[in-house]
Amino acid sequence: GLGTSRTFDVSQSECQLKLLPVLDAFFANAGAMIDSSPMYGAAETTIGNLLDKLERPESLFSASKVWTDGKQAGIEQMQESMNLWGLKAFDLMQVHNLRDWQTHLSTLKDWKEQNKIRYIGITTSHNRFHEELAEILKTENLDFVQFSYNIENRISEESLLPIAEENGVAVLINRPFKRGDLFRKVKGREVPDWAKEIGINSWGQFFLKFVVSHPAVTCAIPATSKTSHALDNMQAGFGVLPDAATRQRMINFMEAI
């Protein structure tokens, strides 16, 4: 998948030159899900403009969020997102960071019945909301959940990942690179030979394959505005995934640095 926080919040004069190659590379390498939010500035406008240039690839799985207070405000915001993307219906609409979630979830259920959206979900990017989110997963009939998970932030292994797996909820992972901190930690180091032996040829692939190899994870959504990074990220979706023993070896390697 492809996240758009920060990276797609650009002026529309920059949009085509800077980001069209990124999206082209994404779809050319089996990309599907694009995730956004009204919170991300001009990102949804950017997405709509780029999709028009690419003639709206059939593989697109559109995912956005509602991020406001109140029923009518939420409805208007989601309708505006559809307009900006140029869509008649979203594949996935999510309540962003649990904001007024009871109100919006009621609307999302209605919209799903009306075929305005295929799937409904809820998100957070903050560990402090994990306990509340876990209770929501246990009590609400959700299709998707999104939260942060990476090789150095594994708190979701304690509750969210097992609960989602047990309840058949698809899992989207944001911040798989810990907002770039993981790259800064390994700067100047080579990917270990044992990782290369299973087809991991970059640190981006190392970190992404760790995330998507968890049995409960459905999709990771790293954000980038660089074509070379998009191409590298997408390679994590091919080849062998780390098994449990290799995942532990990856954790031990990072903890030893």
N, C-alpha and C positions, 0 to 999 in steps of 0.2 A: 504493500500500500504506500500512499504518499500523503504526508501531512503538509499543511500549508500555513501553520502558525509562523508569523514573522517573515518567512521566506517569500510568501506570495502577496504580502502587503507592500506593493510597489506602485509607482505611478504607471498609468496605462501607456505612457510613451516608452517606458522600460519593458513593459510586459512582453511584447512579441519578441524583441531582440534577446532578452535575458532568459525568459522562462519557456518560450515555445520549444526550444531544443530539449529542455528538461522533460517536459510532458511528452514530447515525441519519443524520447529515449525510454521513458517509463512504459508507454503503451507498446513499444516495439519489443520490450523484454518481458511480456506477459503481465504487465501491470494492470490493475483493475480499480481498486478502491482509492478514491480521493476523498480525504476527510477535511472539513473546514468548519467555520463558525462565524457568526456575525461579530464575535469578539475579535476576529483577526483583521480588523481594518478593511482594506480594499481587497482582501483575498478572494472573496466570492465574486466580485466584479472581474478580477483577474482570471479566475477559473472559467467563467462564462465566456469571456473574450477568447481565451485560448481554445476552449472546446469548439467554438465556432470556426476557428482557423483550422482545427484538426478534423472538421466535419463529424464531430461527436462519435468517437470510436464505440463500436458495439459492446466492447468489453467493459466499458465504464460502469463502476459501482459507485453511485453518488451517496455521500454521507455528510450531513451537516448537523447543526445543533440549534436548539432554542435556548437563548440566554437573555432572559428578561423576567420581569415580575408581572403576574396577572394573565388571565385567560385570553382576553382580547389582544393584548400586546403580544402575547406569544403567537397567536394565530397570524397577526399582521406581519410579525417578524419572519415566520416560516414562509408565508406567501411571498414576501420580498426576496427571501433566499431562492425560492423557485424561479422567480423572475430573473434574478441575477445570474443564476446558472443556466437559464433557458430551458427549464424542465417543466413537464406537466406533473411529475411525481418523483419523489426521492426514493432511492432504494432503502436508505436508513436515515431516520431522524432521531436525534439523541437529546436528552436534557443535559445541558452543559453545567458541569460542576455542581450537580444536585440543586441548582437554583430553582426555587419554587416548584420542586419536582412533582408534588402531588397534583398541583393544578395542571401542569403541562402533560403529565403522563396520562391524565384523563383525556385530554385533547388528542394525544398521539394514538391512543386506543381507538378513538372515534375515527380518526383519519385513516388508520390501518383498515378498519372495516369498510371505509369509503374508497379504498385503493388509492389514496393520495400518497401513501408511503407503504413500502413492502414490509419493513421491519422497524421496531422501536427499541430504543436503548437509553442508557444513562452513562454519564462519564464523571471522572475526576482526574486531576493530575496532582492531587495533594494527599499524602499519606494520612493526614489527620481526619480525612473523611472515610477511611477504610471501614471503620466499625459500622457507621451508618449505612454505607453502601452494601456491606455484607448482609445487613438486615433487610434491605430493599430486595436484594437478590433472592432471599429466602421467601419473601412474601408476595412479590410482584411477578407477573408473567412477562418476562422480558426476552427479547431475541438476542440483544447484544449488550455488552458492558465494556467500557473502556477505562483504563487506568494506566499508571506508570509502572514499568517493570524493566529492569536491566540487570546486568551481571553484578552490580554493586548495590542495587536497591531491590532486594528480594523479599521485602516484607509481605508482598501479596501472595507469596507461597504459603503463608501461614493460614490464610482464610479465603481470600477472594478467588484465587485460582482453583482451589479444591471445590468451593461452593459453586462456582460457575460451571465447572466440569460435571459436577453431580446433578445440576439442574439443566444441563443441556444448553447453556447460554454461550453464544459465540463471544470470544474475547479479542478486543483490539488493544494493542499496546502502544502508548505514547511514550516519548522520551526514552527510546531504547539506547540512546548514546549518552544519557544523563546530561542533556544539553551541552554536549561536547566535552564534558569533563573526562570521559573515558579516553578520548583521543589525546587529551593533554597528558594524561597519566602515562600513556605508552609512547609518547613522542620520542623519536630516536631509536626505538626498539624494533626489531624484526619480529614478524609473526613466527611463533615457534614451529620447528620442522614437523612436530607431531600433528599440528593443526593443518599444515600444508598437505600432509598425507591424506587428509579426508576432504581436500578441495577448498580449504579456507586460505585465500590468497591475499587478504588485506585485513586490517583491523576492523573496518566497517563490516565485513562479512563475519569476522570472529564474533563481534558483539551482536549482530542480527541473528546469526545462526544459534547463538545461545538462547536468545529470546524465543524464536519460533520453534525451537526443538522441544520446548515444554509442551507436554501432551494437551494442556488446556488452552493453549494459545492458538488463535485462528489467524491473526494477521498483525504485523507490526507496521507502524505508519511513520517512518522517519521523514523529517522535513529537510529539503535541500533546495538551493537555488543554483546549483552547479551541475552541469550535464555529466561531468566525469564522476561526480559522487552518485548521481542517480543511476548511472550505468553500473557502478561498483555495488551499490546497495542491492540492485535487482539480482545480481549474481548469487546473493544469499538465498534466493528462492529456488536455486537449482542444485542438483547433486545430493550428496549424503548429508544427513543431519546428525549432529552429535548424539550419541547414546548417553545413558545416565552416567556411566563411568567417565566419559569424555567431558560431559558437562561439569562434573566435579573437578576434573583436572583443570578445566578452564577457570573455575572459581579459585582453585588453589594457586594457579599461576598469577591471577590478578591480585590476590591477597599478599603474595610474596614480593610484589613490586614496592 
